[in-house]
Amino acid sequence: METFLIKAAQLILAFAILVIIHEFGHYLFSRIFGVKVEKFYLFFNPWFTLWKYKPKPKEGADPGKASWRDTEYGIGWLPLGGYCKIAGMIDESMDKEQMKQPAKPWEFRSKPAWQRLLIMVGGVLFNFILAIIIYAGMVYAWGEQYITFRDATEGMEYCQSAQEIGFRNGDIPLAADGEELSYLTGDELIKMLGAKSVTVLRDGTDTVTIDIPENFIFKANAEAEEGTPFMMYRYPVVIADVQPGMGAKKAGLQKLDKVIAVDSVKASSYTEFTAELNKYAGKSVPVTVLRNGKPLTVNAEIDDAGKLGIMLAPITEVYNTTTREYSLFESIPRGISLGVEKLSSYVSQMKYVFTSDGVQQLGGFGAIGNIFPEKWNWEQFWSVTAFLSVILAFMNILPIPALDGGHVLFLLYEIIARRPPSEKFLEHAQVAGMAFLFLLLIYANGNDIYRYFFK
């Protein structure tokens, strides 16, 4: 119960921060362009409100000019989001009566399309800026952990073109043209791809020199653009947690168990592990783990999607790490690069959501809450919050009616066509978008419930 409460508290706090910053982005641009904001709420407030505050109008103020005093500020009781009700806009409030009245100069609909566009992207922009600030703050406060090649005892995994010229999965890079290699960065990768030869440690004992063909970098880059990087750290399968009702839980697998084989086939990395599991989808298979240094084999049920139901320990907890310290000025560009890296990585993974297996793996608030650590840890809390901020920014810019991206899509149409869509169309689109999101919310959270009680 204590673990549940800690995770729930972290989830609610993270959501509160993300929602406030997102809605403040809309609020700030609205205020900059003189648009009245009628309500600014953290969390939703159907039927009743936990707290609200409406400032008194300033004596002698121009009633036709927007002010922060026009806004009712409040906290709702339903922690599923929040909202910023902007005057003269078709949004989730569906205030049709206001839209029937003549447009006022301080309303959203009276402003030029480019101003309305900035108001709508304000939330997404602020979420991404928040992620950058958090990442910058994290590397400034705690530094940045990285894994040297020598500390990655299981070695690296290589793409097909790398294996064709002599690399093997498990090789540990040591030097490029005699120059020592330290850890996986873009610079070190360029050194390897542009070298005449690369020296690696193989099987923990043998030093092997691999000749790099001329212009090989172009072939490796082409493969990387297709989604397969030249190399990456091998990810040992060390269990951080098991999902209720899944095969790992039923088989008695525990936290810190290290999977080493599936049906006697070596599985030193997550890639090998998942490849073997897929062969036994919907069946039971012997899984061998190391527990306290001793091998243990159990029969585990694999679901139809080839999943065992485990959460992996972070790679920084599996290998020894080195910490790099950052000054205040160094942390800012690093925060930007981390934000861009996380966004790019998340966008590249989105293609899997639209597969049958991807849809089955969709999760709701339970799945999100499980990302947070069992014990309160500020570094991990901020890391998860920053990543969720990146996700929220991307998801909100998708061109789905009722999301910011839907409004942006219609505004871009207006700019190009030089006429806005009809209000009736916008109302129907808003309703359709809200219905879709509501069904998606039910499905994702239903997946959580199903996995918890029936798997």
C-alpha positions in Angstrom: 0.0 0.0 0.0 2.9 2.4 0.8 4.4 1.8 -2.6 1.1 2.5 -4.3 0.7 5.8 -2.4 4.2 6.9 -3.2 3.8 6.2 -6.9 0.3 7.9 -6.8 1.7 11.0 -5.1 4.5 11.3 -7.7 2.1 10.8 -10.5 -0.3 13.5 -9.3 2.5 15.9 -8.5 4.0 15.4 -12.0 0.7 15.8 -13.6 0.0 19.0 -11.6 3.4 20.5 -12.8 2.8 19.5 -16.4 -0.8 20.7 -16.5 0.0 24.1 -14.9 2.9 24.7 -17.3 0.9 23.6 -20.4 -2.1 25.8 -19.6 0.2 28.7 -18.6 1.6 28.6 -22.1 -1.9 29.2 -23.5 -2.6 31.8 -20.8 0.5 33.8 -21.4 0.1 34.1 -25.2 -3.6 34.9 -24.7 -2.6 37.8 -22.3 0.2 39.0 -24.7 -2.4 39.3 -27.5 -5.1 40.9 -25.3 -7.4 37.8 -25.2 -9.5 37.3 -22.1 -9.0 34.1 -20.2 -12.2 33.2 -18.3 -10.9 30.3 -16.3 -7.6 28.8 -15.4 -7.9 25.4 -13.7 -5.6 22.7 -12.4 -7.5 19.5 -12.8 -11.1 19.2 -13.9 -14.0 20.3 -11.8 -17.3 18.6 -12.8 -20.0 19.4 -10.3 -17.8 21.0 -7.7 -14.4 22.7 -7.1 -11.9 22.2 -4.4 -10.7 25.8 -4.5 -11.3 28.9 -6.6 -10.4 32.6 -6.6 -11.8 35.4 -8.7 -10.0 38.7 -8.3 -12.0 41.9 -7.9 -12.1 44.2 -11.0 -9.8 47.1 -10.7 -11.6 50.4 -10.2 -11.7 52.5 -13.3 -10.3 49.7 -15.5 -11.3 49.6 -19.1 -13.9 46.8 -19.4 -13.0 46.2 -23.0 -9.4 45.5 -22.2 -8.2 42.0 -21.1 -6.7 41.7 -17.7 -5.5 38.9 -15.3 -8.4 39.9 -13.1 -10.8 38.6 -15.8 -9.8 35.0 -14.9 -11.2 32.7 -12.3 -8.4 30.6 -10.9 -9.1 27.2 -9.4 -8.2 23.6 -8.5 -10.6 20.8 -9.5 -11.0 17.5 -7.8 -10.5 15.2 -10.9 -6.7 14.9 -11.6 -7.0 14.0 -15.3 -5.7 17.3 -16.7 -6.7 20.9 -16.6 -8.0 23.7 -18.8 -7.6 27.3 -19.7 -11.0 28.6 -21.0 -10.3 31.3 -23.6 -13.0 33.7 -24.5 -14.5 33.3 -28.0 -13.1 29.9 -28.7 -14.7 26.5 -29.4 -13.0 24.2 -26.9 -14.0 21.5 -24.5 -16.3 23.8 -22.6 -18.6 23.8 -25.8 -19.9 27.3 -24.8 -22.2 27.7 -27.8 -24.1 30.6 -26.3 -21.0 32.8 -26.2 -20.3 31.9 -29.8 -23.7 33.1 -30.9 -23.0 36.6 -29.7 -21.2 39.2 -31.8 -17.4 38.8 -31.6 -15.8 41.1 -29.1 -12.3 42.7 -29.7 -10.9 40.8 -26.7 -12.1 37.4 -27.9 -9.9 34.7 -29.4 -12.0 34.6 -32.7 -11.3 38.3 -33.2 -7.6 38.0 -33.4 -5.4 37.4 -36.5 -4.8 33.8 -37.4 -1.1 34.0 -36.6 -1.8 35.2 -33.0 -4.4 32.4 -32.5 -1.8 29.9 -33.8 0.7 31.1 -31.2 -1.9 30.9 -28.5 -2.6 27.3 -29.4 1.0 26.1 -29.7 1.9 27.9 -26.4 1.0 24.9 -24.3 3.1 22.5 -26.4 6.0 25.0 -26.5 6.0 25.4 -22.8 6.0 21.7 -22.1 9.0 21.2 -24.3 10.8 24.2 -22.7 9.9 22.7 -19.3 11.6 19.4 -20.3 14.7 21.3 -21.4 14.8 23.2 -18.1 14.4 20.0 -16.0 17.1 18.2 -18.0 19.5 21.2 -17.7 18.7 21.4 -13.9 19.3 17.6 -13.5 22.8 17.6 -15.2 23.7 20.7 -13.2 22.6 19.3 -9.9 23.6 15.6 -10.3 25.8 15.5 -13.3 25.3 13.0 -16.0 26.0 9.3 -15.7 27.5 7.4 -18.6 28.9 3.9 -19.2 32.4 3.5 -20.5 32.9 0.8 -23.1 35.1 -1.1 -20.6 32.4 -1.0 -18.0 29.8 -2.4 -20.4 30.9 -6.0 -19.6 28.4 -7.5 -22.0 29.8 -5.4 -24.9 27.8 -3.8 -27.7 25.3 -4.9 -30.3 26.1 -4.1 -33.9 24.0 -3.5 -37.0 24.1 -5.9 -40.0 26.6 -3.9 -42.0 29.0 -3.8 -39.0 28.8 -7.5 -38.6 29.5 -8.0 -42.3 32.9 -6.3 -41.9 33.9 -8.3 -38.8 32.2 -6.9 -35.7 30.4 -9.4 -33.4 27.7 -8.8 -30.8 29.5 -8.6 -27.5 32.7 -6.9 -28.8 33.9 -4.0 -26.6 35.5 -1.1 -28.6 38.9 -0.2 -27.3 40.6 2.1 -29.9 40.2 3.6 -33.4 43.4 3.9 -35.3 45.2 3.5 -32.0 43.3 6.4 -30.3 41.5 5.1 -27.2 37.7 5.1 -27.2 35.8 6.0 -24.0 32.0 5.8 -24.2 29.2 6.0 -26.8 28.8 9.5 -28.1 28.4 10.9 -31.6 32.1 12.0 -31.6 33.4 8.5 -30.7 31.1 6.9 -33.3 32.5 9.2 -36.0 36.0 8.2 -34.9 35.2 4.6 -35.4 33.4 5.0 -38.7 36.1 7.2 -40.1 39.0 5.1 -38.9 41.1 2.7 -41.0 40.9 0.1 -38.2 39.1 -0.5 -34.9 40.4 -2.6 -32.0 37.9 -4.5 -29.9 38.0 -6.9 -26.9 36.2 -10.1 -27.8 35.0 -12.8 -25.3 36.7 -10.9 -22.5 40.2 -12.0 -23.5 41.0 -11.7 -27.2 42.1 -8.4 -28.8 40.9 -8.2 -32.4 41.6 -5.6 -35.0 38.8 -4.9 -37.6 39.6 -3.1 -40.9 37.0 -0.4 -41.8 36.4 -0.2 -45.5 36.7 3.2 -47.2 33.5 5.3 -47.1 31.9 2.7 -44.8 30.5 5.6 -42.8 27.9 6.2 -45.6 26.6 2.6 -45.5 26.4 2.8 -41.7 24.5 6.1 -41.8 22.1 4.8 -44.3 21.3 1.8 -42.1 20.9 4.2 -39.1 18.4 6.3 -41.0 16.4 3.2 -41.5 16.2 2.7 -37.7 19.2 0.5 -37.0 22.2 2.3 -35.3 25.7 1.2 -36.0 26.0 0.0 -32.4 24.4 0.3 -29.0 25.0 -1.0 -25.5 23.9 -4.6 -24.9 21.1 -4.5 -22.4 21.3 -7.4 -19.9 17.9 -8.6 -18.8 17.9 -7.7 -15.1 14.4 -7.6 -13.7 13.3 -4.4 -11.9 9.7 -5.5 -11.3 7.1 -8.1 -12.6 3.6 -7.2 -13.8 0.7 -8.7 -11.9 -1.0 -11.6 -13.6 1.7 -12.1 -16.2 4.0 -15.1 -16.7 7.0 -13.8 -14.8 4.9 -13.2 -11.7 3.2 -16.7 -11.9 6.6 -18.4 -12.4 8.0 -16.7 -9.2 10.6 -14.5 -10.9 11.8 -11.7 -8.7 13.4 -8.3 -8.7 17.2 -8.4 -9.5 16.9 -11.8 -11.2 19.1 -11.8 -14.3 17.8 -13.7 -17.3 20.6 -15.7 -19.0 18.7 -18.2 -21.2 15.4 -19.1 -22.7 14.9 -22.8 -23.3 18.6 -23.3 -22.9 19.4 -20.8 -25.6 21.7 -18.0 -24.4 20.0 -14.6 -24.0 22.7 -12.2 -22.8 20.9 -9.2 -24.1 17.3 -7.9 -24.3 17.4 -8.2 -28.1 18.3 -11.9 -27.9 15.8 -12.4 -25.0 12.8 -10.9 -26.9 13.7 -12.8 -30.1 13.5 -16.1 -28.2 10.3 -15.2 -26.4 8.6 -14.5 -29.7 9.2 -18.1 -30.7 7.1 -19.2 -27.8 4.2 -16.7 -27.9 1.2 -18.3 -26.2 3.2 -21.1 -24.8 5.2 -22.1 -21.7 9.0 -22.1 -21.8 11.9 -22.8 -19.4 13.6 -19.5 -18.4 16.9 -19.6 -16.7 18.0 -16.7 -14.4 20.8 -15.9 -12.0 19.5 -15.3 -8.5 22.2 -14.4 -6.0 24.8 -15.7 -8.4 23.2 -19.1 -8.7 21.3 -20.4 -11.8 17.6 -21.1 -11.5 15.3 -22.5 -14.2 11.5 -22.0 -14.0 8.7 -22.6 -16.5 7.1 -19.4 -17.5 4.0 -18.6 -19.6 4.5 -16.3 -22.5 1.4 -14.3 -23.6 0.2 -14.1 -27.2 2.2 -11.0 -27.8 5.5 -12.7 -26.8 5.7 -10.9 -23.5 6.8 -12.3 -20.1 5.6 -9.4 -18.1 8.8 -7.8 -16.7 10.2 -4.4 -16.2 13.9 -4.0 -16.9 16.3 -2.4 -14.4 17.8 0.8 -15.8 21.0 0.1 -17.6 22.8 2.5 -15.2 21.9 0.1 -12.4 23.3 -2.9 -14.4 26.7 -1.5 -15.3 29.1 0.6 -13.4 28.8 4.2 -14.3 30.9 7.3 -14.5 29.5 10.8 -13.6 30.3 14.0 -15.6 29.8 17.3 -13.8 28.4 20.3 -15.6 28.7 24.0 -14.9 25.6 26.2 -15.1 26.5 27.4 -18.6 27.4 23.9 -19.8 24.1 22.5 -18.5 21.9 24.7 -20.7 23.0 23.3 -24.1 23.1 19.8 -22.7 19.5 20.2 -21.5 18.5 21.3 -25.0 20.3 18.3 -26.6 18.7 15.9 -24.1 15.2 17.3 -24.8 15.7 16.9 -28.6 17.1 13.4 -28.2 14.2 12.3 -26.0 11.7 13.8 -28.5 13.3 12.2 -31.5 13.5 8.8 -29.7 9.8 9.0 -28.7 8.7 10.0 -32.2 10.7 7.2 -33.8 8.9 4.7 -31.5 5.4 5.9 -32.4 5.2 3.8 -35.5 5.0 0.7 -33.2 1.9 2.1 -31.5 -0.1 1.5 -34.7 0.7 -2.2 -34.8 -1.5 -4.9 -33.2 1.0 -5.6 -30.5 1.5 -1.9 -29.9 -2.2 -1.3 -29.4 -2.3 -4.2 -26.8 0.5 -2.6 -24.9 -1.2 0.8 -24.5 -1.5 1.7 -20.9 -3.3 4.4 -18.8 -2.6 6.1 -15.5 -1.6 2.8 -13.9 1.1 2.2 -16.5 2.3 5.7 -16.2 2.4 5.6 -12.4 4.5 2.4 -12.6 7.3 4.4 -14.3 7.9 6.2 -11.1 10.2 4.6 -8.5 8.9 2.8 -5.5 10.7 5.0 -3.1 10.8 8.8 -3.4 13.8 9.8 -5.4 14.0 13.4 -6.7 16.4 12.6 -9.5 14.2 9.8 -10.8 11.1 11.9 -10.3 12.4 14.8 -12.3 13.7 12.4 -15.0 10.3 10.8 -15.4 8.5 14.2 -15.3 10.8 15.6 -18.0 10.1 12.7 -20.2 6.3 12.9 -19.6 6.6 16.6 -20.5 8.2 15.7 -23.9 5.4 13.1 -24.4 2.7 15.5 -23.5 4.1 18.1 -25.9 4.2 15.6 -28.8 0.8 14.1 -28.1 -0.9 17.5 -27.9 0.5 18.6 -31.2 -1.0 15.6 -33.1 -3.7 16.8 -35.6 -6.6 15.4 -33.6 -9.7 17.6 -33.0 -9.9 18.6 -29.3 -6.1 18.6 -29.0 -4.0 21.6 -29.6 -2.8 20.0 -32.8 -6.4 19.9 -34.1 -6.8 23.6 -33.5 -3.4 24.2 -35.2 -4.5 22.2 -38.2 -7.7 24.2 -38.7 -5.7 27.5 -38.2 -3.2 26.4 -40.8 -6.1 25.7 -43.2 -7.5 29.2 -42.5 -4.1 30.8 -43.2 -3.7 28.8 -46.5 -7.4 29.0 -47.7 -7.8 32.6 -46.3 -11.1 31.6 -44.7 -11.8 29.7 -41.5 -13.8 26.5 -41.3 -17.4 27.1 -40.3 -18.3 27.2 -36.6 -20.7 24.3 -37.1 -17.8 22.2 -38.5 -15.5 23.1 -35.6 -18.2 22.2 -33.1 -18.7 18.7 -34.7 -15.0 18.2 -35.0 -14.5 19.1 -31.3 -17.2 16.7 -30.2 -15.7 13.9 -32.4 -12.2 14.6 -31.1 -13.4 14.5 -27.5 -15.3 11.3 -28.0 -12.2 9.7 -29.6 -10.0 10.8 -26.7 -12.5 9.6 -24.2 -12.7 6.2 -25.8 -8.9 6.0 -26.0 -8.7 6.9 -22.3 -11.2 4.1 -21.4 -9.3 1.6 -23.6 -5.8 2.4 -22.2 -7.0 2.3 -18.6 -9.1 -0.8 -19.3 -5.8 -2.4 -20.5 -4.3 -1.6 -17.1 -7.2 -3.2 -15.2 -7.3 -6.2 -17.5 -3.6 -6.9 -17.1 -3.8 -6.4 -13.3 -6.8 -8.7 -12.6 -6.9 -11.2 -15.5 -3.3 -11.8 -16.6 
